[in-house]
Amino acid sequence: LSVSLTVEMSFLGATLGLALIPAKSSTRVALSTFSFASLAIPFGGTIASLLGSMVREHIEIKVGFLSFGTAALLFLVTEELLLDAHDDGRRHLPVWVDLLFFLGFLLSVVASIAV
């Protein structure tokens, strides 16, 4: 997991660096952007670890955290993929497109539990 995260973050850093080149941003802006990006993951991991240890005995809260994180990640990824797949100049897809995706995800989760 740490190797894949390292590869992902290196590509994120390269993309961020390439995005700052055309903007002709100052060195201070570039360094602060890179510092924030490199510190966000360890900081978020520390906060998540503290929250996870506090709710260790409360399974309902832990399931709530995990389900919220899963739904947020699914929304972010699929929204970008759906916009790229339907690249016709519109930036907003109809609500039913997202609803059908999440309904399909829900059905796959329920089917995996039932089996």
C-alpha positions as CSV (number, residue, x, y, z in Angstrom):
1,L,0.0,0.0,0.0
2,S,2.8,2.4,0.8
3,V,4.5,1.8,-2.5
4,S,1.4,2.5,-4.5
5,L,0.7,5.6,-2.4
6,T,4.2,6.8,-3.1
7,V,3.8,6.3,-6.8
8,E,0.4,8.1,-6.7
9,M,1.8,11.0,-4.8
10,S,4.8,11.4,-7.1
11,F,2.5,11.7,-10.1
12,L,0.4,14.1,-8.2
13,G,3.5,16.2,-7.4
14,A,4.6,16.1,-11.1
15,T,1.1,17.2,-12.2
16,L,1.0,20.0,-9.7
17,G,4.5,21.2,-10.7
18,L,3.5,21.1,-14.4
19,A,0.3,23.1,-13.6
20,L,2.3,25.8,-11.8
21,I,4.7,26.3,-14.8
22,P,2.3,28.1,-17.1
23,A,0.9,30.2,-14.3
24,K,4.4,31.6,-13.7
25,S,3.8,31.5,-10.0
26,S,6.3,32.7,-7.6
27,T,8.7,30.5,-5.7
28,R,6.8,31.2,-2.5
29,V,3.5,30.1,-3.9
30,A,5.0,27.0,-5.4
31,L,6.7,26.0,-2.1
32,S,3.6,26.6,0.0
33,T,1.5,24.6,-2.5
34,F,4.0,21.7,-2.4
35,S,4.3,21.9,1.4
36,F,0.5,21.8,1.9
37,A,0.1,18.9,-0.5
38,S,2.9,16.9,1.2
39,L,1.6,17.5,4.7
40,A,-2.1,16.9,4.0
41,I,-1.9,13.1,3.9
42,P,0.1,12.6,7.1
43,F,-2.0,15.2,8.9
44,G,-5.3,13.6,7.7
45,G,-4.0,10.1,8.6
46,T,-3.2,11.3,12.1
47,I,-6.6,12.8,12.6
48,A,-8.3,9.7,11.2
49,S,-6.2,7.5,13.5
50,L,-7.2,9.5,16.6
51,L,-10.9,9.5,15.6
52,G,-10.7,5.7,14.9
53,S,-9.1,5.0,18.3
54,M,-11.8,7.1,20.0
55,V,-14.7,5.2,18.4
56,R,-13.1,1.7,18.6
57,E,-16.0,0.3,20.8
58,H,-18.8,2.1,18.9
59,I,-19.2,0.1,15.7
60,E,-22.1,2.2,14.5
61,I,-19.9,5.3,14.4
62,K,-17.1,3.5,12.8
63,V,-19.4,2.2,10.1
64,G,-20.7,5.7,9.6
65,F,-17.2,7.0,9.1
66,L,-16.3,4.3,6.6
67,S,-19.6,4.6,4.7
68,F,-19.2,8.4,4.4
69,G,-15.6,8.0,3.2
70,T,-16.6,5.4,0.6
71,A,-19.5,7.4,-0.7
72,A,-17.4,10.6,-0.9
73,L,-14.7,8.8,-2.8
74,L,-17.1,7.2,-5.1
75,F,-18.8,10.5,-5.8
76,L,-15.5,12.3,-6.6
77,V,-14.2,9.6,-8.9
78,T,-17.4,8.9,-10.7
79,E,-18.3,12.5,-11.2
80,E,-15.0,13.1,-13.0
81,L,-15.3,10.0,-15.0
82,L,-18.9,10.7,-16.0
83,L,-18.0,14.2,-17.0
84,D,-15.1,13.0,-19.1
85,A,-17.2,10.3,-20.7
86,H,-19.9,12.7,-21.7
87,D,-17.6,15.5,-22.8
88,D,-20.1,17.5,-24.9
89,G,-19.4,21.0,-23.4
90,R,-21.9,20.6,-20.5
91,R,-20.3,20.7,-17.0
92,H,-23.3,19.3,-15.1
93,L,-24.9,15.9,-15.6
94,P,-28.5,15.2,-14.8
95,V,-29.1,14.0,-11.3
96,W,-30.4,10.6,-12.5
97,V,-27.0,9.7,-13.9
98,D,-25.4,9.9,-10.5
99,L,-28.5,8.2,-8.9
100,L,-28.2,5.2,-11.3
101,F,-24.5,4.8,-10.6
102,F,-25.0,4.8,-6.8
103,L,-28.0,2.5,-7.2
104,G,-25.9,0.1,-9.1
105,F,-23.2,0.3,-6.4
106,L,-25.7,-0.3,-3.7
107,L,-27.1,-3.3,-5.5
108,S,-23.6,-4.8,-5.9
109,V,-23.0,-4.4,-2.2
110,V,-26.3,-5.9,-1.2
111,A,-25.7,-8.8,-3.6
112,S,-22.3,-9.5,-2.2
113,I,-23.7,-9.5,1.3
114,A,-26.5,-11.8,0.3
115,V,-24.2,-14.4,-1.3
